[in-house]
Amino acid sequence: MNNIERRDQGLVYISDDSVFEEQKVARKITQKLNTVDRSDFDSIRKIITELFGKIGENSLVNPPFYCDYGTHIEIGKNFFANYNCTMLDVGMIRIGDNVQMAPNVAIYTAGHPVHPATRNTMYEYGIDVTIGDNVWIGGNVVICPGVTIGANSVIGAGSVVTKDVPQWCVAAGNPCRVIRKITEEDRNKYFAGKEIDAEAWEHIQRIQADENDPVKYPTA
């Protein structure tokens, strides 16, 4: 097998000239993305559509954004990544619908052998990362190779996610651990147990009742 085939099968591989040629394409597109007028949302959407392997409707990235290939990133609808997101997409990064990322989120599928003698041969690897629907990822979170984050979960700011996170939970820390489940008692709260005011809550209920609303959050 050549190194591209090895990489795409999740085997160790070397970044040879053929691999770098693929990366050059992404670097040209991210250069365009990171120098575009930041208020030109239509142009940003066109560029990320060109960059990503798959992207759903109504999705947006706030530049700057960095990745290795772009084609190894699949994103659902209503996705938003805030400033300075990095996705090292050697392996596949699959992200569901309605996922929100705060600034400085880093998703790493790439890794290197632990033993220095093996690592110094320039072999590396990429292991897929999967993020389910309706996930919110806080600022400065690092997601490591092979991780799956379950649907409807929240990852607290500054976390380092080294293992899978189940659905419907709040998880945080280094290493990231489940803190608690998300329940119906959270539905009308927004920060540190504060209740949403009556005017906004009435509006939220109208949105949730509208069958045509593009953002649906199922009950636990």
N, CA, C and O of each residue as an XYZ file, in Angstrom:
880
protein
N       0.842     -1.208      0.000
C       0.000      0.000      0.000
C       0.870      1.248      0.000
O       1.955      1.266      0.581
N       0.373      2.299     -0.666
C       1.069      3.575     -0.560
C       0.652      4.279      0.740
O      -0.228      3.801      1.455
N       1.282      5.403      1.033
C       1.048      6.054      2.322
C      -0.336      6.680      2.436
O      -0.876      6.775      3.538
N      -0.913      7.104      1.337
C      -2.282      7.621      1.384
C      -3.251      6.505      1.736
O      -4.153      6.696      2.551
N      -3.069      5.339      1.124
C      -3.918      4.185      1.435
C      -3.747      3.759      2.891
O      -4.727      3.455      3.572
N      -2.517      3.737      3.360
C      -2.260      3.372      4.755
C      -2.938      4.366      5.699
O      -3.603      3.971      6.657
N      -2.764      5.650      5.420
C      -3.381      6.691      6.257
C      -4.888      6.523      6.328
O      -5.473      6.590      7.409
N      -5.518      6.305      5.182
C      -6.978      6.247      5.124
C      -7.554      4.964      5.728
O      -8.757      4.888      5.978
N      -6.716      3.967      5.962
C      -7.156      2.747      6.640
C      -6.830      2.768      8.135
O      -7.023      1.766      8.825
N      -6.340      3.897      8.634
C      -6.030      4.010     10.047
C      -4.756      3.310     10.452
O      -4.549      3.036     11.634
N      -3.883      3.009      9.478
C      -2.601      2.377      9.765
C      -1.523      3.444      9.922
O      -1.725      4.599      9.549
N      -0.383      3.053     10.472
C       0.731      4.004     10.512
C       1.187      4.288      9.087
O       1.141      3.418      8.217
N       1.626      5.516      8.868
C       2.037      5.935      7.529
C       3.076      7.045      7.673
O       3.292      7.572      8.764
N       3.714      7.389      6.557
C       4.673      8.495      6.521
C       4.120      9.582      5.622
O       3.589      9.297      4.549
N       4.243     10.833      6.059
C       3.794     11.967      5.240
C       4.816     12.218      4.133
O       5.728     13.030      4.287
N       4.651     11.515      3.025
C       5.561     11.676      1.897
C       5.038     12.758      0.954
O       4.092     13.470      1.289
N       5.640     12.878     -0.203
C       5.266     13.951     -1.135
C       3.808     13.860     -1.563
O       3.146     14.884     -1.731
N       3.300     12.638     -1.742
C       1.903     12.490     -2.172
C       0.944     12.992     -1.099
O      -0.092     13.580     -1.413
N       1.286     12.762      0.166
C       0.467     13.258      1.272
C       0.522     14.778      1.327
O      -0.507     15.431      1.496
N       1.708     15.340      1.187
C       1.849     16.795      1.232
C       1.111     17.475      0.087
O       0.613     18.591      0.242
N       1.038     16.803     -1.069
C       0.301     17.384     -2.193
C      -1.170     17.556     -1.837
O      -1.787     18.554     -2.212
N      -1.745     16.577     -1.105
C      -3.131     16.714     -0.664
C      -3.274     17.846      0.348
O      -4.259     18.585      0.324
N      -2.299     17.980      1.231
C      -2.364     19.040      2.236
C      -2.247     20.429      1.617
O      -2.810     21.395      2.132
N      -1.519     20.523      0.516
C      -1.364     21.825     -0.147
C      -2.718     22.389     -0.581
O      -2.939     23.599     -0.521
N      -3.617     21.514     -1.014
C      -4.945     21.963     -1.449
C      -5.674     22.628     -0.291
O      -6.234     23.714     -0.439
N      -5.661     21.961      0.873
C      -6.340     22.510      2.049
C      -5.689     23.805      2.502
O      -6.387     24.727      2.923
N      -4.375     23.893      2.426
C      -3.686     25.108      2.875
C      -4.054     26.313      2.004
O      -4.178     27.433      2.502
N      -4.224     26.078      0.720
C      -4.635     27.173     -0.155
C      -6.047     27.647      0.175
O      -6.324     28.846      0.178
N      -6.944     26.686      0.456
C      -8.329     27.070      0.763
C      -8.415     27.736      2.125
O      -9.139     28.720      2.280
N      -7.686     27.219      3.130
C      -7.729     27.861      4.450
C      -7.063     29.231      4.416
O      -7.462     30.127      5.160
N      -6.061     29.407      3.570
C      -5.472     30.744      3.405
C      -6.522     31.722      2.893
O      -6.602     32.861      3.354
N      -7.321     31.267      1.940
C      -8.406     32.109      1.417
C      -9.432     32.396      2.506
O      -9.896     33.527      2.646
N      -9.789     31.357      3.285
C     -10.764     31.530      4.358
C     -10.273     32.505      5.412
O     -11.040     33.338      5.895
N      -9.008     32.409      5.771
C      -8.482     33.199      6.878
C      -8.101     34.621      6.498
O      -7.695     35.407      7.353
N      -8.230     34.955      5.216
C      -7.966     36.325      4.776
C      -9.203     36.993      4.170
O      -9.129     38.138      3.725
N     -10.335     36.289      4.149
C     -11.562     36.855      3.594
C     -12.106     37.937      4.534
O     -11.805     37.937      5.728
N     -12.891     38.837      3.998
C     -13.593     39.830      4.822
C     -14.443     39.086      5.844
O     -15.337     38.327      5.470
N     -14.172     39.297      7.130
C     -14.847     38.534      8.184
C     -16.341     38.837      8.272
O     -17.092     38.081      8.888
N     -16.774     39.938      7.662
C     -18.206     40.265      7.667
C     -18.934     39.706      6.451
O     -20.153     39.840      6.343
N     -18.200     39.081      5.537
C     -18.787     38.527      4.316
C     -19.168     37.063      4.569
O     -18.455     36.148      4.155
N     -20.287     36.855      5.245
C     -20.686     35.506      5.650
C     -20.981     34.606      4.447
O     -20.729     33.402      4.495
N     -21.509     35.185      3.380
C     -21.794     34.373      2.190
C     -20.510     33.788      1.608
O     -20.472     32.618      1.227
N     -19.458     34.605      1.541
C     -18.181     34.110      1.011
C     -17.572     33.069      1.935
O     -16.991     32.087      1.473
N     -17.703     33.281      3.242
C     -17.184     32.295      4.198
C     -17.878     30.960      3.987
O     -17.224     29.917      3.965
N     -19.201     30.983      3.832
C     -19.940     29.730      3.630
C     -19.509     29.036      2.337
O     -19.406     27.810      2.301
N     -19.261     29.801      1.287
C     -18.814     29.208      0.021
C     -17.447     28.543      0.182
O     -17.205     27.465     -0.362
N     -16.565     29.189      0.927
C     -15.211     28.654      1.096
C     -15.236     27.378      1.928
O     -14.555     26.411      1.588
N     -16.009     27.357      3.015
C     -16.029     26.145      3.843
C     -16.745     25.001      3.131
O     -16.461     23.832      3.392
N     -17.670     25.331      2.233
C     -18.294     24.291      1.415
C     -17.274     23.667      0.476
O     -17.304     22.462      0.224
N     -16.365     24.502     -0.043
C     -15.277     24.007     -0.883
C     -14.269     23.185     -0.067
O     -13.691     22.223     -0.572
N     -14.068     23.571      1.187
C     -13.037     22.944      2.016
C     -13.450     21.594      2.574
O     -12.688     20.631      2.495
N     -14.663     21.514      3.143
C     -15.069     20.307      3.871
C     -15.550     19.210      2.931
O     -16.069     19.476      1.847
N     -15.364     17.966      3.375
C     -15.839     16.842      2.579
C     -17.350     16.795      2.496
O     -17.908     16.363      1.488
N     -18.022     17.245      3.564
C     -19.480     17.278      3.609
C     -19.883     18.346      4.606
O     -19.289     18.458      5.679
N     -20.892     19.133      4.255
C     -21.355     20.164      5.181
C     -22.846     20.392      4.993
O     -23.328     20.516      3.867
N     -23.577     20.448      6.111
C     -25.010     20.674      6.073
C     -25.352     22.150      5.933
O     -24.480     23.015      6.009
N     -26.622     22.417      5.731
C     -27.084     23.787      5.523
C     -26.954     24.606      6.807
O     -26.944     24.076      7.918
N     -26.854     25.918      6.606
C     -26.853     26.882      7.714
C     -25.686     26.655      8.673
O     -25.838     26.805      9.885
N     -24.530     26.296      8.137
C     -23.338     26.086      8.961
C     -22.329     27.198      8.699
O     -22.261     27.752      7.601
N     -21.537     27.515      9.743
C     -20.626     28.651      9.646
C     -19.402     28.423     10.517
O     -19.481     27.803     11.578
N     -18.273     28.931     10.053
C     -17.021     28.928     10.811
C     -16.540     30.369     10.912
O     -16.515     31.090      9.915
N     -16.157     30.788     12.116
C     -15.548     32.104     12.293
C     -14.041     31.972     12.085
O     -13.374     31.337     12.901
N     -13.479     32.554     11.016
C     -12.031     32.474     10.830
C     -11.297     33.195     11.974
O     -11.855     34.112     12.577
N     -10.048     32.787     12.279
C      -9.257     31.803     11.547
C      -9.638     30.363     11.884
O     -10.101     30.056     12.983
N      -9.425     29.499     10.902
C      -9.694     28.066     11.032
C      -8.543     27.318     10.373
O      -8.009     27.759      9.355
N      -8.160     26.175     10.962
C      -7.028     25.422     10.446
C      -7.370     23.932     10.366
O      -8.030     23.392     11.253
N      -6.918     23.278      9.300
C      -7.068     21.824      9.179
C      -5.980     21.298      8.258
O      -5.276     22.067      7.604
N      -5.851     19.962      8.213
C      -4.840     19.334      7.355
C      -5.351     19.070      5.944
O      -4.628     19.274      4.969
N      -6.607     18.612      5.836
C      -7.138     18.199      4.542
C      -8.495     18.826      4.229
O      -8.749     19.196      3.083
N      -9.356     18.949      5.210
C     -10.705     19.456      4.969
C     -11.631     18.389      4.422
O     -12.770     18.268      4.872
N     -11.162     17.621      3.466
C     -11.985     16.572      2.862
C     -12.291     15.446      3.850
O     -13.199     14.649      3.615
N     -11.550     15.374      4.941
C     -11.784     14.349      5.964
C     -12.714     14.856      7.068
O     -12.837     14.228      8.120
N     -13.365     15.992      6.824
C     -14.283     16.586      7.805
C     -15.693     16.549      7.238
O     -15.947     17.070      6.152
N     -16.624     15.920      7.991
C     -18.030     15.864      7.596
C     -18.865     16.511      8.694
O     -18.789     16.123      9.859
N     -19.658     17.497      8.305
C     -20.379     18.328      9.272
C     -21.863     18.348      8.925
O     -22.233     18.447      7.755
N     -22.711     18.253      9.949
C     -24.148     18.313      9.761
C     -24.648     19.744      9.622
O     -23.862     20.672      9.430
N     -25.964     19.912      9.723
C     -26.562     21.238      9.567
C     -26.448     22.044     10.864
O     -26.269     21.490     11.948
N     -26.557     23.372     10.718
C     -26.563     24.304     11.846
C     -25.305     24.199     12.706
O     -25.368     24.371     13.923
N     -24.170     23.919     12.080
C     -22.889     23.848     12.786
C     -22.304     25.239     12.939
O     -22.416     26.076     12.043
N     -21.675     25.477     14.093
C     -20.959     26.743     14.282
C     -19.669     26.498     15.048
O     -19.680     25.906     16.127
N     -18.559     26.956     14.486
C     -17.267     26.930     15.165
C     -16.775     28.362     15.313
O     -16.669     29.096     14.330
N     -16.476     28.753     16.543
C     -16.000     30.112     16.794
C     -14.509     30.214     16.472
O     -13.894     29.258     15.999
N     -13.942     31.391     16.737
C     -12.586     31.721     16.300
C     -11.534     30.686     16.707
O     -11.577     30.096     17.787
N     -10.583     30.498     15.777
C      -9.348     29.763     16.072
C      -9.580     28.278     16.344
O      -8.954     27.695     17.228
N     -10.475     27.683     15.586
C     -10.705     26.242     15.675
C      -9.656     25.522     14.821
O      -9.342     25.952     13.711
N      -9.122     24.419     15.358
C      -8.153     23.598     14.639
C      -8.656     22.165     14.579
O      -9.007     21.584     15.605
N      -8.692     21.593     13.378
C      -9.074     20.195     13.203
C      -7.977     19.482     12.418
O      -7.842     19.671     11.210
N      -7.193     18.658     13.121
C      -6.170     17.864     12.454
C      -6.821     16.586     11.949
O      -6.883     15.576     12.651
N      -7.303     16.656     10.721
C      -8.173     15.622     10.168
C      -7.404     14.593      9.346
O      -7.723     14.354      8.181
N      -6.385     13.985      9.962
C      -5.721     12.851      9.319
C      -6.711     11.702      9.218
O      -6.914     11.138      8.143
N      -7.333     11.357     10.359
C      -8.493     10.477     10.346
C      -9.742     11.291     10.067
O      -9.675     12.516      9.972
N     -10.871     10.632      9.935
C     -12.126     11.322      9.684
C     -12.621     12.029     10.951
O     -12.504     11.503     12.057
N     -13.168     13.217     10.766
C     -13.879     13.938     11.827
C     -15.322     14.059     11.367
O     -15.620     14.729     10.379
N     -16.217     13.399     12.100
C     -17.643     13.401     11.749
C     -18.411     14.126     12.849
O     -18.357     13.743     14.017
N     -19.124     15.174     12.461
C     -19.827     16.037     13.406
C     -21.298     16.093     13.017
O     -21.625     16.307     11.850
N     -22.188     15.900     13.992
C     -23.616     15.852     13.728
C     -24.256     17.218     13.544
O     -23.575     18.218     13.317
N     -25.587     17.239     13.648
C     -26.349     18.479     13.491
C     -26.321     19.310     14.778
O     -26.199     18.775     15.881
N     -26.437     20.634     14.605
C     -26.634     21.563     15.727
C     -25.482     21.535     16.730
O     -25.700     21.679     17.933
N     -24.280     21.353     16.245
C     -23.105     21.342     17.125
C     -22.509     22.741     17.191
O     -22.345     23.410     16.171
N     -22.187     23.172     18.413
C     -21.610     24.498     18.642
C     -20.249     24.351     19.302
O     -20.079     23.561     20.231
N     -19.273     25.127     18.811
C     -17.927     25.108     19.369
C     -17.515     26.523     19.739
O     -17.606     27.435     18.917
N     -17.061     26.707     20.972
C     -16.549     27.986     21.439
C     -15.151     28.228     20.849
O     -14.628     27.359     20.150
N     -14.537     29.390     21.116
C     -13.202     29.646     20.559
C     -12.140     28.655     21.029
O     -12.213     28.099     22.125
N     -11.157     28.460     20.163
C      -9.938     27.698     20.473
C     -10.177     26.205     20.699
O      -9.409     25.562     21.414
N     -11.222     25.650     20.106
C     -11.424     24.202     20.174
C     -10.435     23.519     19.223
O     -10.220     23.970     18.098
N      -9.845     22.430     19.697
C      -8.899     21.666     18.880
C      -9.320     20.206     18.849
O      -9.515     19.583     19.892
N      -9.457     19.665     17.640
C      -9.791     18.257     17.456
C      -8.604     17.596     16.768
O      -8.248     17.937     15.640
N      -7.998     16.641     17.474
C      -6.804     15.982     16.964
C      -7.113     14.517     16.653
O      -7.360     13.731     17.568
N      -7.102     14.145     15.376
C      -7.122     12.723     15.036
C      -5.704     12.199     14.884
O      -5.484     10.988     14.894
N      -4.746     13.097     14.744
C      -3.363     12.722     14.451
C      -2.611     12.333     15.715
O      -2.850     12.887     16.788
N      -1.692     11.370     15.577
C      -0.864     10.963     16.695
C       0.431     10.324     16.219
O       0.630     10.079     15.030
N       1.309     10.062     17.189
C       2.634      9.497     16.902
C       2.928      8.370     17.886
O       2.414      8.394     19.004
N       3.738      7.387     17.506
C       4.107      6.328     18.444
C       4.754      6.891     19.705
O       5.444      7.910     19.655
N       4.527      6.226     20.832
C       5.056      6.699     22.110
C       6.566      6.491     22.209
O       7.275      7.370     22.699
N       7.067      5.342     21.751
C       8.494      5.056     21.894
C       9.301      5.948     20.942
O       9.001      6.002     19.750
N      10.324      6.650     21.458
C      11.039      7.613     20.609
C      11.734      6.984     19.409
O      11.808      7.601     18.346
N      12.244      5.764     19.564
C      12.927      5.128     18.430
C      11.969      4.897     17.279
O      12.323      5.091     16.116
N      10.743      4.477     17.607
C       9.719      4.275     16.564
C       9.219      5.619     16.039
O       9.037      5.798     14.835
N       9.001      6.554     16.951
C       8.497      7.876     16.556
C       9.453      8.583     15.602
O       9.016      9.292     14.696
N      10.757      8.393     15.801
C      11.747      9.084     14.979
C      11.892      8.526     13.576
O      12.642      9.071     12.767
N      11.174      7.428     13.273
C      11.161      6.915     11.905
C      10.193      7.697     11.021
O      10.098      7.431      9.823
N       9.471      8.665     11.606
C       8.521      9.543     10.912
C       7.180      8.875     10.645
O       6.336      9.445      9.953
N       6.969      7.677     11.184
C       5.637      7.087     11.071
C       4.677      7.786     12.033
O       5.052      8.133     13.153
N       3.454      7.986     11.594
C       2.392      8.599     12.392
C       1.080      7.903     12.065
O       1.060      6.930     11.311
N      -0.021      8.402     12.633
C      -1.315      7.759     12.388
C      -2.441      8.767     12.578
O      -2.240      9.858     13.111
N      -3.642      8.371     12.124
C      -4.853      9.162     12.359
C      -5.997      8.238     12.737
O      -6.273      7.265     12.036
N      -6.668      8.543     13.854
C      -7.793      7.751     14.340
C      -9.026      8.653     14.390
O      -8.961      9.769     14.904
N     -10.150      8.166     13.856
C     -11.357      8.984     13.675
C     -11.896      9.547     14.991
O     -11.745      8.950     16.057
N     -12.533     10.722     14.878
C     -13.261     11.361     15.981
C     -14.704     11.578     15.529
O     -14.954     11.989     14.396
N     -15.649     11.297     16.428
C     -17.070     11.465     16.114
C     -17.742     12.298     17.198
O     -17.547     12.060     18.390
N     -18.535     13.278     16.770
C     -19.283     14.143     17.690
C     -20.751     14.077     17.291
O     -21.095     14.353     16.142
N     -21.623     13.711     18.234
C     -23.035     13.522     17.937
C     -23.810     14.826     17.798
O     -23.249     15.915     17.914
N     -25.112     14.694     17.548
C     -25.988     15.853     17.374
C     -26.107     16.661     18.677
O     -26.010     16.112     19.775
N     -26.319     17.982     18.527
C     -26.684     18.867     19.640
C     -25.619     18.939     20.730
O     -25.942     19.107     21.906
N     -24.367     18.815     20.348
C     -23.275     18.887     21.324
C     -22.752     20.323     21.388
O     -22.613     20.991     20.363
N     -22.465     20.785     22.604
C     -21.845     22.096     22.827
C     -20.470     21.856     23.432
O     -20.342     21.200     24.466
N     -19.440     22.395     22.780
C     -18.057     22.218     23.226
C     -17.508     23.574     23.659
O     -17.476     24.514     22.864
N     -17.079     23.678     24.908
C     -16.610     24.937     25.472
C     -15.250     25.357     24.952
O     -14.580     24.608     24.241
N     -14.849     26.573     25.318
C     -13.595     27.139     24.847
C     -12.369     26.376     25.319
O     -12.339     25.840     26.427
N     -11.352     26.338     24.454
C     -10.057     25.728     24.762
C     -10.137     24.230     25.062
O      -9.284     23.690     25.767
N     -11.154     23.565     24.530
C     -11.259     22.111     24.681
C     -10.360     21.426     23.657
O     -10.273     21.848     22.504
N      -9.691     20.361     24.100
C      -8.897     19.508     23.223
C      -9.555     18.128     23.159
O      -9.800     17.503     24.191
N      -9.835     17.665     21.956
C     -10.424     16.339     21.748
C      -9.369     15.466     21.075
O      -8.886     15.795     19.991
N      -9.014     14.357     21.715
C      -7.901     13.515     21.284
C      -8.356     12.421     20.314
O      -9.555     12.177     20.177
N      -7.404     11.760     19.636
C      -7.752     10.745     18.638
C      -8.637      9.638     19.196
O      -8.474      9.209     20.339
N      -9.575      9.183     18.369
C     -10.403      8.033     18.690
C     -11.611      8.318     19.557
O     -12.364      7.397     19.873
N     -11.823      9.570     19.955
C     -12.899      9.915     20.892
C     -14.241      9.994     20.172
O     -14.324     10.459     19.036
N     -15.294      9.532     20.853
C     -16.676      9.758     20.432
C     -17.390     10.516     21.543
O     -17.337     10.118     22.707
N     -18.062     11.612     21.182
C     -18.859     12.388     22.132
C     -20.319     12.172     21.780
O     -20.742     12.458     20.660
N     -21.097     11.665     22.742
C     -22.480     11.330     22.494
C     -23.375     12.538     22.306
O     -23.042     13.648     22.722
N     -24.516     12.307     21.671
C     -25.465     13.371     21.354
C     -25.953     14.088     22.608
O     -26.094     13.488     23.674
N     -26.209     15.397     22.452
C     -26.852     16.240     23.473
C     -25.969     16.537     24.682
O     -26.473     17.022     25.695
N     -24.681     16.263     24.605
C     -23.787     16.482     25.740
C     -23.094     17.834     25.654
O     -23.057     18.467     24.599
N     -22.543     18.266     26.795
C     -21.812     19.522     26.914
C     -20.424     19.212     27.461
O     -20.287     18.490     28.449
N     -19.389     19.762     26.815
C     -18.012     19.598     27.278
C     -17.546     20.939     27.834
O     -17.501     21.933     27.108
N     -17.199     20.969     29.127
C     -16.823     22.206     29.790
C     -15.524     22.794     29.271
O     -14.655     22.072     28.783
N     -15.398     24.111     29.378
C     -14.225     24.829     28.887
C     -12.937     24.290     29.499
O     -12.882     23.956     30.683
N     -11.903     24.215     28.664
C     -10.592     23.806     29.121
C     -10.401     22.316     29.269
O      -9.350     21.878     29.738
N     -11.382     21.524     28.885
C     -11.285     20.072     29.062
C     -10.341     19.443     28.034
O     -10.176     19.947     26.923
N      -9.731     18.330     28.440
C      -8.953     17.492     27.533
C      -9.664     16.147     27.461
O      -9.647     15.373     28.418
N     -10.288     15.877     26.318
C     -11.143     14.697     26.166
C     -10.305     13.563     25.598
O      -9.956     13.566     24.417
N      -9.986     12.592     26.450
C      -9.135     11.470     26.050
C      -9.914     10.182     25.853
O      -9.417      9.243     25.231
N     -11.153     10.128     26.387
C     -11.986      8.935     26.274
C     -13.399      9.334     25.855
O     -13.769     10.506     25.931
N     -14.178      8.358     25.416
C     -15.541      8.619     24.963
C     -16.371      9.276     26.069
O     -16.188      9.009     27.257
N     -17.287     10.142     25.635
C     -18.232     10.802     26.539
C     -19.632     10.322     26.145
O     -19.992     10.403     24.970
N     -20.426      9.826     27.093
C     -21.768      9.342     26.740
C     -22.704     10.484     26.382
O     -22.373     11.652     26.585
N     -23.869     10.149     25.851
C     -24.856     11.169     25.497
C     -25.541     11.727     26.746
O     -25.530     11.112     27.812
N     -26.136     12.910     26.580
C     -26.952     13.534     27.620
C     -26.201     13.732     28.947
O     -26.705     13.368     30.009
N     -24.998     14.310     28.877
C     -24.283     14.579     30.117
C     -23.444     15.836     29.993
O     -23.127     16.284     28.892
N     -23.088     16.400     31.147
C     -22.092     17.468     31.242
C     -20.793     16.817     31.680
O     -20.756     16.115     32.690
N     -19.720     17.047     30.917
C     -18.418     16.467     31.229
C     -17.363     17.566     31.171
O     -17.460     18.483     30.354
N     -16.358     17.474     32.036
C     -15.322     18.503     32.071
C     -14.090     17.967     32.777
O     -14.140     16.934     33.446
N     -12.974     18.688     32.619
C     -11.758     18.383     33.353
C     -10.637     17.872     32.476
O     -10.799     17.683     31.271
N      -9.498     17.653     33.107
C      -8.314     17.112     32.443
C      -7.749     15.987     33.301
O      -7.082     16.248     34.302
N      -8.011     14.720     32.912
C      -8.799     14.308     31.747
C     -10.289     14.536     31.975
O     -10.757     14.584     33.112
N     -11.026     14.675     30.872
C     -12.454     14.975     30.937
C     -13.229     13.802     31.545
O     -13.033     12.645     31.171
N     -14.120     14.134     32.501
C     -14.956     13.130     33.161
C     -16.397     13.612     33.217
O     -16.659     14.815     33.212
N     -17.323     12.672     33.269
C     -18.737     13.028     33.403
C     -18.973     13.635     34.781
O     -18.571     13.074     35.800
N     -19.641     14.806     34.793
C     -19.985     15.475     36.043
C     -21.413     15.137     36.453
O     -21.682     14.849     37.619
N     -22.327     15.174     35.484
C     -23.725     14.861     35.796
C     -24.493     14.621     34.509
O     -24.007     14.922     33.419
N     -25.689     14.079     34.641
C     -26.594     13.908     33.505
C     -27.345     15.218     33.245
O     -27.542     16.024     34.154
N     -27.755     15.413     32.006
C     -28.644     16.515     31.636
C     -30.072     15.998     31.713
O     -30.389     14.962     31.130
N     -30.942     16.715     32.433
C     -32.317     16.254     32.663
C     -33.309     17.340     32.273
O     -32.921     18.428     31.847
N     -34.600     17.031     32.423
C     -35.653     18.002     32.119
C     -35.563     19.241     33.011
O     -36.038     20.312     32.632
N     -34.958     19.104     34.188
C     -34.810     20.267     35.071
C     -33.896     21.330     34.466
O     -33.926     22.486     34.888
N     -33.090     20.948     33.486
C     -32.195     21.907     32.826
C     -32.890     22.696     31.718
O     -32.336     23.675     31.217
N     -34.090     22.283     31.332
C     -34.700     22.839     30.129
C     -34.916     24.352     30.202
O     -34.728     25.042     29.200
N     -35.307     24.884     31.368
C     -35.580     26.328     31.460
C     -34.487     27.068     32.237
O     -34.738     28.126     32.813
N     -33.270     26.503     32.251
C     -32.126     27.136     32.912
C     -31.113     27.589     31.868
O     -31.087     27.087     30.744
N     -30.267     28.565     32.271
C     -29.247     28.981     31.316
C     -27.864     29.144     31.904
O     -26.894     28.893     31.189
N     -27.699     29.549     33.155
C     -26.362     29.693     33.725
C     -26.432     29.547     35.235
O     -27.160     30.275     35.909
N     -25.663     28.596     35.758
C     -25.560     28.396     37.211
C     -26.933     28.324     37.884
O     -27.136     28.895     38.955
N     -27.869     27.619     37.250
C     -29.192     27.428     37.821
C     -30.160     28.568     37.620
O     -31.300     28.485     38.078
N     -29.743     29.652     36.939
C     -30.643     30.783     36.693
C     -31.745     30.366     35.735
O     -31.488     29.678     34.747
N     -32.975     30.783     36.026
C     -34.100     30.465     35.159
C     -34.241     31.503     34.052
O     -34.028     32.696     34.266
N     -34.602     31.026     32.875
C     -34.862     31.912     31.739
C     -36.093     32.749     32.042
O     -37.082     32.238     32.568
N     -36.038     34.028     31.714
C     -37.158     34.931     32.019
C     -38.397     34.553     31.219
O     -38.309     33.866     30.201
N     -39.555     35.012     31.691
C     -40.849     34.589     31.134
C     -40.993     34.958     29.660
O     -41.522     34.173     28.872
N     -40.527     36.146     29.285
C     -40.667     36.572     27.882
C     -39.882     35.652     26.950
O     -40.410     35.184     25.941
N     -38.618     35.396     27.292
C     -37.788     34.531     26.457
C     -38.298     33.090     26.476
O     -38.272     32.411     25.450
N     -38.763     32.617     27.643
C     -39.243     31.235     27.751
C     -40.486     31.020     26.890
O     -40.645     29.961     26.282
N     -41.362     32.016     26.837
C     -42.534     31.910     25.973
C     -42.109     31.790     24.511
O     -42.673     30.999     23.754
N     -41.109     32.583     24.124
C     -40.606     32.524     22.756
C     -39.967     31.167     22.464
O     -40.185     30.592     21.398
N     -39.177     30.657     23.414
C     -38.531     29.356     23.247
C     -39.567     28.260     23.045
O     -39.396     27.379     22.201
N     -40.642     28.320     23.826
C     -41.685     27.292     23.699
C     -42.370     27.352     22.342
O     -42.732     26.317     21.781
N     -42.549     28.563     21.809
C     -43.136     28.692     20.473
C     -42.203     28.093     19.425
O     -42.650     27.422     18.495
N     -40.891     28.343     19.583
C     -39.917     27.793     18.638
C     -39.944     26.269     18.687
O     -39.973     25.610     17.648
N     -39.936     25.715     19.891
C     -39.912     24.261     20.037
C     -41.189     23.607     19.538
O     -41.174     22.447     19.127
N     -42.306     24.349     19.572
C     -43.576     23.799     19.101
C     -43.724     23.879     17.587
O     -44.589     23.220     17.010
N     -42.895     24.672     16.953
C     -42.997     24.888     15.510
C     -42.363     23.713     14.777
O     -41.148     23.527     14.840
N     -43.158     22.933     14.096
C     -42.639     21.747     13.413
C     -41.695     22.105     12.279
O     -40.913     21.265     11.835
N     -41.759     23.342     11.804
C     -40.885     23.764     10.719
C     -39.569     24.334     11.214
O     -38.710     24.691     10.409
N     -39.398     24.424     12.530
C     -38.155     24.972     13.056
C     -36.990     24.046     12.707
O     -37.093     22.836     12.907
N     -35.866     24.596     12.183
C     -34.777     23.739     11.726
C     -33.958     23.118     12.852
O     -33.215     22.165     12.617
N     -34.081     23.637     14.061
C     -33.279     23.130     15.179
C     -34.188     22.420     16.161
O     -34.996     23.061     16.834
N     -34.067     21.109     16.250
C     -34.899     20.316     17.134
C     -34.038     19.650     18.207
O     -33.032     19.013     17.895
N     -34.428     19.799     19.445
C     -33.717     19.170     20.538
C     -34.649     18.170     21.203
O     -35.576     18.581     21.902
N     -34.437     16.872     21.011
C     -35.346     15.874     21.586
C     -35.262     15.843     23.110
O     -34.241     16.202     23.698
N     -36.343     15.412     23.730
C     -36.336     15.265     25.183
C     -35.511     14.069     25.603
O     -35.334     13.116     24.844
N     -35.002     14.135     26.841
C     -34.149     13.056     27.341
C     -34.987     11.801     27.591
O     -34.452     10.776     28.016
